[in-house]
Amino acid sequence: GRTYLPLTSFLFKSDPPPRHHSLSLALCRVSSSMAVSRAILTMITITAFASHFIPTSCRKTLKISSTLSTWIPSFVNADETVNNPRRISRSQAMHHHHHQRHDYSTAAYVSLSGRMDDLQRIRPAFLRGGASLTNATSRSSTTTTADDDSTDKEYDFDLLVIGAGSGGIASARRAASYGARVGVVEVGALGGTCVNVGCVPKKIMYNAATISETLHDMHHYGFSGYDSGAISFDWGYIKRSRDVYIQRLNGIYDCNMINSNVTRLIGMASLTKSESGGVDVMVSRTSNKPSERYRAKHILLATGGYPTMPSGTDGSVSKYAISSDGFFELDTLPRKAVVVGAGYIAVELAGILQALGSETSLVVRKNSALRQFDEMLSKTLEEEMERQGIDIYRNTEGVSHISLNEANGTKTLVLNNGEVIDNVDVVIMAAGRSPSVEKLNLEETGVVQKKGGYVAVNEYSETNVPGLYAVGDVCGNVELTPMAIAAGRRLADRLFGSPSFHNAKVSYDNVPTVIFSHPPIGTIGLTEEQAIQKYGDDNVKVYRSTFSNLQYGIWKVDASEKPKTSMKLVCAGINELVVGLHVIGMGADEMLQGFGIAMKMGATKSDFDSTIAIHPTASEEFVTMFPWGMGPQETGAKVSPLNGAASPEPLLK
């Protein structure tokens, strides 16, 4: 089972925050009212847990609170240089440490342009806990690609991963679990974009914005005080707490790799041709030392991506604007902000800023935001954003140039359609992302790239170069963290697992996606337009519903002013297979995962209708859409749930 802290409670500093439970046994908080025996049991359990599950090297970077009820990892932010041996045996590893304090925030050392001089301002990825270079133990290996010691001696690693983001680390740890000798090369903070300047810190700021909205609306439920000045928001507080939390996650990633016996190499990696005609990896430690060459049977590119920063007509855009990464560097809440972009990152940041008190504008090149998503989602979101007070500039063709008012530090934007936005404190460019491939030396090694520089791979994450693979944002397929994790693990299963994983791969179809806009969006599968293009208009049937969430039922405002929830089921074929599911509104983010399972299993509209609704919830609308129960009685399930059928039974031994 599992016990975990919801992301909303990351910054609790005193009493242990509420935990979510999905387990058969949990550690319980010890309070003064609890029996002494329970306190002793908890102390013994925590001690045993730390002794058994946390490596000694990691325990050095942890601080166990003197209060028995709280266990708080406190990771040291320290610089480290590593002196590694040229060759690594399966049972030996040498290491050296050097520590120096820095106070850079998380985002400052994540998005690199690849220059080695940037190393001086970047906290290295791996913390001081444990060996800087740890290697797989001499336990027996199930590696299918390493059958004898003579073959092993030709290589430094069975798998060498370039990039310690979510996908790279997931693949590395899975491979190491099979006994493979695994190394990971990284120059920035562990966890990649998602942990440092993406999903996690973004969701924290989304949570803060959601709380702000709740406070603003609390008078509808009889609470007062919002207009009295008693409630205030401290941007600096949430930033500091968020950065501490992210650094803690960096340390957890580090300890996980130590515990998995993954070798950790700090430096900038590039590919080069080997003497035998294959590919080796060159790792540059510092700008004034020669690169070190490493040989691996398999090399995985998991370098992720970075925000694209257009220069404008005169270079002023890149000079006076910040990227989406730079959003997490802001020390204060801007009075007036402009977000440029039409994708999910742009609408997320615009919603956060507006909810927290910034006067916010969204600039899109064409006629709407989220043009790649279902039209219902785009239209509903724009209506809600404008209702909240966000100004949307459409058909602008982007930003021409930005000028700075040196007297007060504000900026003036001139758009390519001639419109002007002045007195702006912060301009955030969220107009796209590019793969981090510039320093990989792909051309020399003959790696095929797609439009935009993305690495071309097949369904098995293989590039055109034997022994070279790629997963995650560097491929440009489905640029989502869980997708990269799944692809990385399946690759390791196929390369090092049992014969049952010989053809292991992931599917890039029906991937659930959530946009943390205000309101949030959930989407799976095909848009209505895509379904018609694929199956033909006569084979597509669409079910829709729009309503106000019960949360807003008692609001004493006109019905048109109440926030809306909109849902759509896109069905295809005579069996009405659900090929697209889209929702925007309160709770969309948390209701989507279960429907994702149903769609992956081939659910039909009748399968949805056969599921009894949970009332009163918004998600029940998906299983009660009109006309309920009147469609073709066809199921996509292996065991039919239709017409009151019995539930499926497990296959017993």
DAHU-V545465 format. One line per field, one symbol per residue. ss: DSSP state (H for helix, E for strand, - for the rest). burial: b if it has 16 or more other ideal C-beta (glycine too) atoms within 10 Angstrom, else e. A space follows every 50 residues. Layout:
ss->???
burial->???
This chain:
ss->-EEEE-HHH---------EEEE-------------HHHHHHHHHHHHHHH HHH--HHHH------------------E---------------------- E----HHHH------HHHHHH---------------------------HH HH----EEEEEE--EHHHHHHHHHHHH----EEEEE----EHHHHHH-HH HHHHHHHHHHHHHHHHHHHHH----HHH------HHHHHHHHHHHHHHHH HHHHHHHHH---EEEE-EEEEEE-----EEEEEE-------EEE-EEEEE E---EEE--------HHHHH-EE--HHHH------EEEEE---HHHHHHH HHHHHH--EEEEE-----------HHHHHHHHHHHHHH--EEE-----EE EEEE------EEEEE----EEEEE-EEEE---EEE------HHHH---E- HHH-E------E-----EEE-HHH------HHHHHHHHHHHHHHHH--HH H-----------EEE-----EEEEE--HHHHHHHH-HHHEEEEEEEEE-H HH------HHH--EEEEEEEEE----EEEEEEEE---HHHHHHHHHHHHH ---EHHHHH---------HHHHH------------------HHH------ ---
burial->eeeeeeebebbeeeebeebeeeeeeebeebeeeeeeeebeebeeebeeee eeebbebbeebbebeeebbbbebebebbbbebebeeebebeebebeeeee eeeebbbbbbbbeeebebbeebbbbbbbbbbbbbbbeeeebebbebeeee ebeebbbbbbbbbbbbbbbbbbbbbbbbbbbbbbbbbbbbbbbbbbbbbb bbbbbbbbbbebbeeeeeeeeeeeeeeeeeeeeebeebbebbbbbbbebb bbbbbbbbbbbbbbbbbbbbbeeeeeebbbbbbbbeeeeeebebbbbbbb bbbbbbbebeebeeebbeebbbbbbbbbbbeebbebbbbbbbbbbbbbbb bbbbbbebbbbbbbbeebbbeebbebbbebbbebbeebebebbbebebbb bbeeeeeeebbbbbbbeeeebeebbbbbbbbbbbbbbebbbbeebebebe eeebbebeeebbbebebbbbbbbbbbbbbbbbbbbbbbbbbbbbbbbeee beeebbeeebbbbbbbbbbbbbbbbbbbebbbeebeeeebeebebeebbe bbeebeeeeeebbbbbbbbbbbeebbbbbbbbbbbbbbbebbeebbebbe eebbbbbbbbeeeeeeebbebbbebeeeeebeebbbbeebbeeeeeeeee eee
